[in-house]
Amino acid sequence: MMENIVIRTNVQTPIYQQLYDQMASQIMNGMMEADSLLPSIRGFARELRVSIITIKKTWEMLEQNGLIYTIGGKGSYVQKNTPTMLKSKKMESVKEAVRQCILQAHQMGLSQDEMVKLFQKEYNQITEDGLLSHQNDISK
């Protein structure tokens, strides 16, 4: 079953990307069972009070990344993935985020050493704040 979805209107991240990130995370962490039916695009849009186009774009991204599949006239379902496939998808997702951070840091003039120290400092702070859980361990 899908966990709570949070839409933040005070950030620059588009709503479809926020939805994709949260749903992809839930699927990759096994919080949504394989072959479980997703809400209809119209119903989910109504529930979240967003455009149908926003949900359609989210579903398209999930399908393009092999996380869901659609059966015409029946709906969209969570794709069955092996643990190895899920780990690969997790790593690829995080890799892209890390690449973007590295490029931004480089554009800001940070050295590799400064980037590594910043990453370690933020990781430690997040850990101290109790924001990490074993459930989200990428090695799963």
Summary of the structure (lengths in Angstrom):
residues: 140
radius of gyration: 17.0
end to end distance: 19.5
largest distance: 53.3
contacts: 323
relative contact order: 0.11
helix: 57%
strand: 6%
